[in-house]
Amino acid sequence: MKNNEVADILEKFADVLEFKGDVGFKINAYRKAARAIVDLGDDIEKLWRENRLGDIPGVGKALQEKIDQFLRSGRIRQLDEHLATVPRELFQLLEIQNFGPKTAALAYKELGVETIEDLQTAIDNGSLASLPGMGAKKVAKISKSLELHARAEKEISIGMATIIVAELMDYLREKAGDKAQRMSAAGSVRRNKETVHDIDILVETDYGEEVIKLLTEFPRVTRILGAGATKGSVLLDDRHQIDLRAIQSQSYGAAQQYFTGSQAHNVKLREMAKKAGYKINEWGIFRGDEKVGGENEEDIYRIIGLQWMPPELREDRGEIEAAAENRIPRLVALEDIQADLHMHTTKSDGQHSLEHLVEYVRQRGYRYMAVCDHSKSAIYANGQSEQRLLQTIADIRSLNEKLENFTVLAGIEVDILADGSLDFSDDILRQLDFVVASIHSAFQTDPTDRTIAAIENKYVDVIGHPTGRLISRRQAFELDMDRVIAAASKTGTALEVNSFWDRLDLNDINVRKAVSGGVKISINTDAHHEKHLRMMALGVGTARRGWARKEDVINTYSLDQLRAWQKRHR
């Protein structure tokens, strides 16, 4: 659907108007219309073809005309006219957290800031801090946001990387046929790191030159960096570097181990092998000149007396020592997941009705789910009032009567407010089946104490995206994780691994802290569209990097087990 594209262009229009100092009601009209379009259950192109754009709340004749332009041509003439009078990189500048349209306008007028480079210069020479209403603290936040933006520009999210890998592997399997056997991602992608610099793929084949030529012919390749008999490197879409290595069968396992890394893991592994009289490289494991293994990755570890380690653990964080004592746990796996416990419908800011979302979730083989739309303070996300929430609970109860072998839990993502209270009273919360509590505003206002206050509420089951970070553009707020984990352990409250590609929050380090502290985690997609449901794999990968086992994850439980675990039922 074009809904998100139309909403995005209207938000950009609002940004330009705000940058130029236009009247507030006009700016708000664009933003309100954009939110209404995101919340639509229907395809906006269908409404357009049926001449029903006026049915969308807040979309009057002037906005209908602009949407019509965009759907016909992909452009809006009036926006183009405005863009001719603002900095050429305005939208890139506005991607920087804490650098909104009004701040950008001031920096442009007083300092001539037109580009990301100009902004960095203004920070470095102190001129940005001298602007009215700025100051050192706000400049420090903008500077940190610039760092995140620069990193995001250079790196690929694990969500994007896994999609590219799957697409490439499908293509190679189709084109190479029997000339390619085993295939695997390697490097940071195989270790499920949240961001990667480039993408490594291994192919077991005796036809390396032919397979690498197929890579260079992949439709999205925009530049060939190299193409030989054993290695090919290309750029996809002028941005993403792909390195493919063609490996013969007798060395595939060794290459898989070697190119998966991490560097720190491999250095320690080679040192251990050397002390035992072996040498490890990408071709195999050797005792003197004799090759003693390499066809399978497990051989490399077994020969030097180690338990095989899942790739996600290979960061030199104690996994080699644990493997030497046969203490590597059986990590949670995607097939263990029985439910998704944090999703949104059109009752707040989701893209699908309750009934449609249930069908999409059932198709994934889950046994139950929790619908957790936003609460009333999340006005930007069409948060539910008490009255609307009670109707949602009734709708879910009614739907459950029609479902066989599947249960929908009536839930809420309740805002943790600035004073530490929750957006709904306990009288409302006790009528729900499941409660996720999250901070969505006032990030700098006592986030630790607010989170602990929510943890101590009898009806709160999970703390959603606990650190509030967005990998590409917003740093985590200052949360005392040790105190939060201690409180969660004491009360029996779970912490979420939010699987959305730009959150992955908790991160792997904090997952390990949590499970080591006896805290359960809940791996959820926070889905607003059915395509988000596939991101469960990213959350599972993050949990695995944090050494989480099946028994550490509440949505591996049966529904009866989940209910027995909940504080409200103890």
C-alpha positions as CSV (number, residue, x, y, z in Angstrom):
1,M,0.0,0.0,0.0
2,K,1.0,3.6,-0.6
3,N,-0.2,4.8,2.8
4,N,3.2,5.2,4.3
5,E,4.6,7.0,1.3
6,V,1.8,9.5,1.3
7,A,2.1,10.0,5.1
8,D,5.8,10.5,4.7
9,I,5.5,13.2,2.0
10,L,2.9,15.0,4.1
11,E,5.2,14.9,7.2
12,K,8.0,16.3,5.0
13,F,5.6,19.1,3.8
14,A,4.9,19.9,7.5
15,D,8.6,19.9,8.2
16,V,9.3,22.4,5.4
17,L,6.5,24.7,6.6
18,E,7.7,24.6,10.1
19,F,11.2,25.3,8.9
20,K,9.9,28.4,7.1
21,G,7.9,29.6,10.1
22,D,4.5,29.0,8.7
23,V,1.4,29.2,10.9
24,G,0.9,26.4,13.4
25,F,-2.6,25.2,12.4
26,K,-1.4,24.6,8.8
27,I,1.6,22.5,10.0
28,N,-0.6,20.5,12.4
29,A,-3.1,19.9,9.6
30,Y,-0.4,18.1,7.5
31,R,0.8,16.1,10.5
32,K,-2.8,15.1,11.6
33,A,-3.6,14.0,8.0
34,A,-0.3,12.0,7.9
35,R,-1.3,10.1,11.1
36,A,-4.8,9.5,9.9
37,I,-3.4,7.9,6.7
38,V,-1.0,5.7,8.6
39,D,-3.9,4.6,10.8
40,L,-6.1,3.8,7.7
41,G,-7.3,0.2,7.5
42,D,-7.9,0.7,3.7
43,D,-5.4,1.2,0.9
44,I,-5.3,5.0,0.2
45,E,-5.0,4.2,-3.6
46,K,-8.3,2.4,-3.4
47,L,-9.9,5.4,-1.8
48,W,-8.3,7.7,-4.3
49,R,-9.6,5.7,-7.3
50,E,-13.1,5.7,-5.7
51,N,-12.8,9.5,-5.2
52,R,-13.1,9.0,-1.4
53,L,-10.1,10.8,-0.1
54,G,-12.4,13.2,1.7
55,D,-13.5,10.2,3.9
56,I,-10.1,10.4,5.7
57,P,-10.3,12.4,8.9
58,G,-8.6,15.8,8.5
59,V,-8.1,15.6,4.7
60,G,-9.9,18.6,3.2
61,K,-10.0,19.7,-0.4
62,A,-6.5,21.3,-0.4
63,L,-4.9,18.2,1.0
64,Q,-6.9,16.0,-1.3
65,E,-5.5,17.9,-4.3
66,K,-1.9,17.4,-3.1
67,I,-2.4,13.7,-2.4
68,D,-3.9,13.4,-5.9
69,Q,-0.8,15.0,-7.4
70,F,1.4,12.7,-5.5
71,L,-0.4,9.5,-6.5
72,R,-0.5,10.6,-10.1
73,S,3.1,11.8,-10.5
74,G,5.0,11.0,-7.3
75,R,5.5,14.7,-6.6
76,I,3.7,17.7,-5.2
77,R,4.3,20.9,-7.1
78,Q,3.8,23.2,-4.1
79,L,6.3,21.2,-2.0
80,D,8.9,21.4,-4.9
81,E,8.4,25.2,-4.9
82,H,9.1,25.3,-1.1
83,L,12.1,23.0,-1.4
84,A,13.8,25.4,-3.9
85,T,14.0,27.9,-1.0
86,V,15.4,25.7,1.8
87,P,18.7,24.0,2.4
88,R,19.3,21.2,-0.1
89,E,19.9,18.6,2.7
90,L,17.1,19.7,4.9
91,F,15.6,16.3,5.3
92,Q,18.9,14.7,6.1
93,L,19.5,17.4,8.8
94,L,16.0,16.7,10.2
95,E,17.0,13.0,10.6
96,I,19.3,14.1,13.4
97,Q,17.6,13.6,16.7
98,N,17.1,16.8,18.8
99,F,17.6,19.0,15.6
100,G,14.0,19.8,14.6
101,P,12.7,22.2,12.0
102,K,12.8,25.3,14.2
103,T,16.4,24.6,15.4
104,A,17.4,23.9,11.8
105,A,15.9,27.2,10.7
106,L,17.7,29.1,13.3
107,A,21.0,27.4,12.5
108,Y,20.5,28.1,8.8
109,K,19.6,31.8,9.3
110,E,22.4,32.6,11.8
111,L,25.2,30.2,10.8
112,G,24.4,29.2,7.3
113,V,24.0,25.5,8.2
114,E,22.8,23.7,5.1
115,T,24.4,20.2,5.3
116,I,25.4,17.6,7.8
117,E,29.0,18.8,7.4
118,D,28.0,22.3,8.2
119,L,26.3,21.2,11.3
120,Q,29.3,19.3,12.5
121,T,31.5,22.3,11.9
122,A,29.1,24.5,13.9
123,I,29.4,22.1,16.7
124,D,33.1,21.8,16.6
125,N,33.8,25.6,16.5
126,G,31.3,26.3,19.3
127,S,29.0,28.5,17.2
128,L,26.0,26.2,17.5
129,A,26.1,26.5,21.3
130,S,26.0,30.3,21.1
131,L,22.5,30.3,19.4
132,P,19.6,31.4,21.6
133,G,18.0,28.5,23.5
134,M,20.8,26.1,22.7
135,G,23.5,25.6,25.3
136,A,26.1,22.9,25.9
137,K,23.7,20.2,27.0
138,K,21.5,20.4,23.9
139,V,24.5,20.6,21.6
140,A,26.0,17.5,23.3
141,K,22.7,15.6,22.5
142,I,22.8,16.8,18.9
143,S,26.5,15.8,18.6
144,K,25.6,12.3,19.9
145,S,22.8,12.0,17.4
146,L,25.2,12.9,14.6
147,E,27.5,10.1,15.7
148,L,24.6,7.6,15.5
149,H,23.5,9.0,12.1
150,A,27.1,8.6,10.8
151,R,27.3,5.1,12.0
152,A,23.9,4.2,10.5
153,E,25.0,5.6,7.1
154,K,28.1,3.3,7.1
155,E,26.5,0.2,8.5
156,I,23.6,-2.2,7.5
157,S,20.9,-3.1,10.0
158,I,20.7,-6.9,10.7
159,G,17.1,-6.7,9.5
160,M,18.2,-5.4,6.1
161,A,21.2,-7.7,6.0
162,T,19.1,-10.9,6.6
163,I,16.7,-9.9,3.8
164,I,19.5,-9.3,1.4
165,V,21.2,-12.7,2.3
166,A,17.9,-14.6,1.8
167,E,17.3,-12.9,-1.5
168,L,20.8,-13.6,-2.8
169,M,20.7,-17.2,-1.6
170,D,17.4,-17.8,-3.3
171,Y,18.8,-16.3,-6.5
172,L,22.0,-18.4,-6.4
173,R,20.1,-21.6,-5.6
174,E,17.9,-21.0,-8.6
175,K,20.6,-20.0,-11.0
176,A,23.4,-22.4,-9.9
177,G,21.3,-25.5,-9.3
178,D,23.5,-28.5,-8.5
179,K,26.7,-26.5,-8.9
180,A,26.1,-25.0,-5.4
181,Q,25.6,-27.2,-2.3
182,R,25.8,-25.7,1.2
183,M,25.3,-21.9,1.6
184,S,25.7,-19.8,4.7
185,A,26.0,-16.2,5.8
186,A,29.2,-15.6,7.7
187,G,30.7,-12.7,9.6
188,S,28.5,-10.4,11.7
189,V,25.3,-11.5,9.9
190,R,25.7,-15.1,11.0
191,R,26.5,-13.9,14.5
192,N,23.3,-11.8,14.4
193,K,25.0,-8.5,15.4
194,E,22.5,-5.6,15.3
195,T,24.5,-3.8,12.6
196,V,27.1,-5.0,10.1
197,H,29.6,-3.3,7.8
198,D,29.3,-5.7,4.9
199,I,27.7,-9.0,4.1
200,D,29.7,-12.2,3.8
201,I,28.3,-15.3,2.1
202,L,29.9,-18.7,1.7
203,V,29.0,-21.2,-1.1
204,E,30.2,-24.8,-1.2
205,T,31.0,-25.4,-4.9
206,D,33.5,-26.8,-7.3
207,Y,32.4,-24.2,-9.8
208,G,33.6,-21.1,-8.1
209,E,34.1,-18.9,-11.2
210,E,30.7,-19.7,-12.5
211,V,29.0,-19.0,-9.2
212,I,30.8,-15.7,-8.7
213,K,29.8,-14.7,-12.2
214,L,26.2,-15.3,-11.2
215,L,26.7,-13.0,-8.3
216,T,27.9,-10.2,-10.6
217,E,24.7,-10.7,-12.7
218,F,22.4,-10.3,-9.7
219,P,19.9,-7.5,-10.7
220,R,20.6,-5.2,-7.8
221,V,24.4,-5.1,-8.4
222,T,25.5,-1.6,-9.3
223,R,29.3,-2.1,-9.2
224,I,31.6,-5.1,-9.5
225,L,34.5,-4.6,-7.1
226,G,36.2,-7.9,-7.9
227,A,35.4,-11.3,-9.5
228,G,37.8,-14.3,-9.4
229,A,37.6,-18.0,-9.0
230,T,37.3,-18.1,-5.2
231,K,36.0,-14.6,-4.2
232,G,33.7,-12.0,-5.7
233,S,32.8,-8.6,-4.3
234,V,30.0,-6.4,-5.5
235,L,28.0,-3.3,-4.4
236,L,24.2,-3.6,-4.2
237,D,22.2,-0.4,-4.8
238,D,25.5,1.6,-4.7
239,R,25.6,1.0,-0.9
240,H,25.8,-2.6,0.4
241,Q,29.0,-4.5,-0.1
242,I,28.6,-8.3,-0.6
243,D,31.6,-10.6,-0.4
244,L,31.0,-14.1,-1.7
245,R,33.6,-16.9,-1.2
246,A,33.4,-20.1,-3.2
247,I,34.7,-23.0,-1.0
248,Q,35.3,-26.6,-1.9
249,S,33.7,-29.3,0.2
250,Q,36.8,-30.4,2.2
251,S,37.3,-26.9,3.5
252,Y,33.7,-25.6,3.9
253,G,33.4,-26.1,7.6
254,A,36.8,-24.5,8.3
255,A,35.9,-21.5,6.1
256,Q,32.6,-21.2,7.9
257,Q,34.3,-21.1,11.3
258,Y,37.0,-18.8,10.1
259,F,34.9,-16.2,8.3
260,T,32.1,-16.2,10.9
261,G,34.5,-14.8,13.6
262,S,34.5,-12.7,15.6
263,Q,38.2,-11.7,15.4
264,A,38.5,-11.9,19.2
265,H,36.9,-15.3,19.3
266,N,39.2,-16.6,16.5
267,V,42.4,-15.3,18.0
268,K,41.7,-17.1,21.3
269,L,40.7,-20.2,19.5
270,R,43.9,-20.2,17.4
271,E,46.0,-19.7,20.6
272,M,44.3,-22.6,22.2
273,A,44.8,-24.8,19.1
274,K,48.5,-23.9,19.0
275,K,49.0,-24.9,22.6
276,A,47.4,-28.3,21.7
277,G,49.7,-28.7,18.7
278,Y,47.2,-27.7,16.0
279,K,46.9,-24.9,13.4
280,I,43.6,-23.5,12.3
281,N,42.9,-21.5,9.1
282,E,40.2,-21.1,6.5
283,W,41.3,-24.3,4.8
284,G,41.1,-26.6,7.8
285,I,42.7,-27.7,11.0
286,F,46.2,-29.2,10.8
287,R,48.6,-31.2,13.0
288,G,51.9,-30.4,11.4
289,D,51.4,-30.8,7.6
290,E,48.5,-33.2,8.1
291,K,45.0,-31.9,7.6
292,V,42.8,-33.5,10.3
293,G,39.5,-31.8,9.7
294,G,37.7,-29.0,7.9
295,E,34.7,-30.3,6.0
296,N,32.3,-29.6,8.9
297,E,32.6,-26.7,11.3
298,E,31.9,-28.9,14.3
299,D,35.2,-30.8,13.6
300,I,37.3,-27.6,14.3
301,Y,35.9,-27.3,17.8
302,R,35.7,-31.1,18.6
303,I,39.4,-31.8,17.6
304,I,40.7,-29.3,20.1
305,G,38.3,-30.5,22.9
306,L,35.6,-27.9,22.7
307,Q,31.8,-28.1,22.6
308,W,30.4,-26.5,19.4
309,M,29.3,-22.9,20.0
310,P,26.3,-21.2,18.3
311,P,27.6,-18.4,16.1
312,E,25.7,-15.8,18.2
313,L,28.0,-16.5,21.2
314,R,31.3,-16.1,19.4
315,E,32.4,-12.7,20.8
316,D,35.0,-13.8,23.4
317,R,32.7,-13.3,26.3
318,G,33.4,-16.5,28.1
319,E,32.0,-18.9,25.5
320,I,35.3,-20.7,24.9
321,E,35.9,-21.3,28.6
322,A,32.3,-22.5,28.9
323,A,32.7,-24.8,25.9
324,A,35.9,-26.3,27.4
325,E,33.7,-27.4,30.4
326,N,30.7,-28.5,28.2
327,R,28.6,-25.6,29.7
328,I,27.2,-24.0,26.5
329,P,23.5,-23.9,27.0
330,R,20.8,-24.8,24.6
331,L,19.7,-21.4,23.4
332,V,16.2,-20.3,22.7
333,A,15.3,-20.9,19.0
334,L,12.7,-19.5,16.7
335,E,10.7,-22.7,16.7
336,D,10.3,-22.4,20.5
337,I,8.2,-19.3,20.2
338,Q,4.5,-20.0,20.9
339,A,3.2,-16.4,21.0
340,D,3.8,-12.8,20.2
341,L,2.9,-10.7,23.2
342,H,3.1,-7.1,21.9
343,M,1.3,-6.1,18.7
344,H,-0.9,-3.2,17.5
345,T,-4.1,-3.0,15.5
346,T,-6.1,-0.2,14.0
347,K,-7.5,0.4,17.5
348,S,-4.4,2.6,17.9
349,D,-1.7,2.9,15.2
350,G,-1.5,-0.5,13.6
351,Q,-2.3,-1.2,10.0
352,H,-4.7,-4.2,10.4
353,S,-8.0,-4.8,12.2
354,L,-8.0,-7.2,15.1
355,E,-9.5,-10.0,13.0
356,H,-6.9,-9.6,10.2
357,L,-4.0,-9.5,12.6
358,V,-5.2,-12.6,14.3
359,E,-5.2,-14.5,11.0
360,Y,-1.7,-13.3,10.1
361,V,-0.4,-14.4,13.6
362,R,-2.2,-17.8,13.3
363,Q,-0.5,-18.4,9.9
364,R,2.9,-18.3,11.7
365,G,1.9,-21.3,13.8
366,Y,1.6,-19.5,17.2
367,R,-0.8,-20.8,19.8
368,Y,-1.9,-17.5,21.3
369,M,-1.1,-13.7,21.1
370,A,-1.6,-10.5,23.0
371,V,-2.9,-7.3,21.4
372,C,-1.3,-4.4,23.2
373,D,-2.5,-1.1,21.6
374,H,-1.4,2.2,22.9
375,S,-2.9,3.9,25.9
376,K,-4.6,7.3,26.0
377,S,-1.5,9.5,26.6
378,A,0.0,8.3,23.2
379,I,-2.2,10.9,21.3
380,Y,0.2,10.7,18.4
381,A,-0.5,7.0,18.1
382,N,-4.3,7.2,18.5
383,G,-4.0,5.9,22.1
384,Q,-7.1,4.3,23.5
385,S,-9.3,6.0,26.1
386,E,-10.7,3.9,29.0
387,Q,-14.0,3.6,27.1
388,R,-12.4,2.5,23.9
389,L,-10.2,0.0,25.7
390,L,-13.2,-1.6,27.5
391,Q,-14.8,-2.0,24.1
392,T,-11.6,-3.5,22.7
393,I,-11.6,-6.0,25.6
394,A,-15.3,-6.9,24.8
395,D,-14.4,-7.3,21.1
396,I,-11.5,-9.7,22.0
397,R,-13.7,-11.7,24.3
398,S,-16.3,-12.0,21.6
399,L,-13.7,-13.0,19.0
400,N,-12.3,-15.7,21.3
401,E,-15.6,-17.4,21.4
402,K,-15.3,-18.0,17.6
403,L,-11.7,-19.2,17.6
404,E,-10.6,-22.8,17.9
405,N,-7.3,-23.8,19.4
406,F,-6.2,-20.2,19.6
407,T,-6.5,-17.4,22.2
408,V,-6.2,-13.7,21.9
409,L,-5.2,-12.0,25.1
410,A,-6.7,-8.5,25.7
411,G,-3.7,-6.3,26.5
412,I,-2.4,-2.8,26.5
413,E,0.9,-1.0,26.0
414,V,0.4,1.4,28.9
415,D,2.5,4.5,29.1
416,I,4.7,5.1,32.1
417,L,4.1,8.7,32.8
418,A,6.7,11.3,33.8
419,D,5.7,11.1,37.5
420,G,6.0,7.3,37.5
421,S,2.3,6.5,37.4
422,L,0.6,4.5,34.7
423,D,-1.7,5.8,32.1
424,F,-4.6,3.7,33.4
425,S,-5.7,2.9,36.9
426,D,-5.4,-0.6,38.5
427,D,-9.2,-0.9,38.2
428,I,-8.8,-0.8,34.4
429,L,-5.6,-2.9,34.2
430,R,-7.0,-5.7,36.2
431,Q,-9.7,-6.3,33.5
432,L,-6.9,-7.0,31.0
433,D,-5.2,-10.3,30.3
434,F,-1.7,-8.8,29.7
435,V,0.0,-5.5,30.3
436,V,3.2,-4.1,28.7
437,A,4.4,-0.9,30.3
438,S,6.6,1.5,28.3
439,I,8.2,4.9,28.5
440,H,7.3,6.9,25.4
441,S,8.0,10.5,26.5
442,A,10.1,12.6,29.0
443,F,13.0,10.2,28.5
444,Q,15.3,12.2,30.7
445,T,12.9,12.4,33.7
446,D,13.9,9.7,36.2
447,P,13.6,6.7,33.7
448,T,15.0,4.3,36.3
449,D,12.6,5.2,39.1
450,R,9.7,5.3,36.7
451,T,10.5,1.9,35.3
452,I,10.9,0.4,38.8
453,A,7.5,1.9,39.8
454,A,5.9,0.1,36.8
455,I,7.7,-3.1,37.6
456,E,6.2,-3.0,41.1
457,N,2.7,-2.8,39.8
458,K,0.9,-6.1,40.3
459,Y,-0.7,-6.0,36.8
460,V,2.4,-5.1,34.7
461,D,3.8,-8.2,33.1
462,V,6.5,-6.8,30.8
463,I,8.5,-3.6,30.5
464,G,8.5,-2.7,26.8
465,H,11.7,-1.6,24.9
466,P,13.3,-0.8,28.3
467,T,16.0,1.6,27.2
468,G,14.0,3.5,24.6
469,R,16.8,3.4,22.0
470,L,16.5,3.6,18.3
471,I,19.7,2.2,16.8
472,S,19.9,4.5,13.9
473,R,18.9,7.8,15.5
474,R,18.3,7.8,19.3
475,Q,20.6,6.7,22.1
476,A,19.3,4.8,25.0
477,F,18.1,6.8,28.0
478,E,20.2,6.6,31.1
479,L,18.7,3.5,32.8
480,D,20.4,1.9,35.9
481,M,20.0,-1.6,34.5
482,D,21.3,-3.2,37.7
483,R,18.5,-1.6,39.7
484,V,15.9,-2.5,37.1
485,I,17.0,-6.1,36.9
486,A,17.0,-6.4,40.7
487,A,13.4,-5.0,40.8
488,A,12.3,-7.3,38.0
489,S,13.8,-10.3,39.6
490,K,12.2,-9.5,43.0
491,T,8.7,-9.0,41.5
492,G,8.7,-11.5,38.7
493,T,8.3,-9.0,35.9
494,A,9.7,-9.7,32.4
495,L,11.9,-7.3,30.3
496,E,11.2,-7.1,26.6
497,V,13.5,-7.8,23.7
498,N,11.7,-5.7,21.2
499,S,12.4,-7.3,17.8
500,F,11.8,-4.3,15.6
501,W,15.0,-3.9,13.6
502,D,15.8,-0.4,14.8
503,R,15.2,-1.2,18.5
504,L,16.4,-4.7,19.4
505,D,15.9,-3.5,23.0
506,L,17.0,-5.0,25.3
507,N,20.3,-5.4,23.5
508,D,22.4,-8.6,23.8
509,I,24.6,-7.3,26.7
510,N,21.5,-6.4,28.8
511,V,19.8,-9.7,27.9
512,R,22.7,-11.5,29.4
513,K,22.6,-9.4,32.5
514,A,18.9,-10.0,32.9
515,V,18.9,-13.8,32.5
516,S,22.0,-14.0,34.7
517,G,20.0,-12.1,37.3
518,G,17.1,-14.5,37.1
519,V,14.8,-12.2,35.1
520,K,12.5,-13.6,32.4
521,I,12.4,-11.9,29.0
522,S,9.6,-11.5,26.5
523,I,10.6,-11.5,22.8
524,N,8.0,-9.5,20.8
525,T,7.7,-7.8,17.5
526,D,5.8,-4.7,18.5
527,A,4.2,-5.3,15.1
528,H,2.2,-2.5,13.4
529,H,1.9,-4.4,10.1
530,E,1.9,-8.1,9.3
531,K,5.3,-7.8,7.6
532,H,6.7,-6.9,11.0
533,L,5.9,-10.4,12.4
534,R,8.9,-11.9,10.6
535,M,11.1,-9.7,12.8
536,M,10.7,-12.2,15.6
537,A,13.8,-13.9,14.2
538,L,15.8,-10.7,14.9
539,G,14.6,-10.7,18.5
540,V,15.4,-14.3,18.9
541,G,18.9,-13.7,17.5
542,T,19.4,-10.9,20.0
543,A,18.3,-13.1,22.9
544,R,20.6,-15.9,21.7
545,R,23.5,-13.4,21.7
546,G,22.6,-12.8,25.4
547,W,22.8,-16.5,26.2
548,A,19.0,-16.8,26.7
549,R,17.6,-20.3,26.9
550,K,14.0,-21.4,26.1
551,E,13.1,-21.4,29.8
552,D,14.2,-17.8,30.1
553,V,11.6,-16.6,27.6
554,I,8.0,-16.3,28.6
555,N,6.5,-16.5,25.1
556,T,7.9,-20.0,24.8
557,Y,5.4,-21.0,27.5
558,S,2.1,-22.6,26.9
559,L,-0.8,-20.3,27.7
560,D,-1.5,-22.1,31.0
561,Q,2.2,-21.7,31.9
562,L,2.1,-18.0,31.1
563,R,-0.9,-17.5,33.3
564,A,0.7,-19.3,36.2
565,W,3.7,-17.1,35.8
566,Q,1.8,-13.8,35.9
567,K,2.0,-11.8,39.1
568,R,-1.8,-11.3,39.1
569,H,-2.3,-15.1,39.3
570,R,0.2,-15.8,42.1
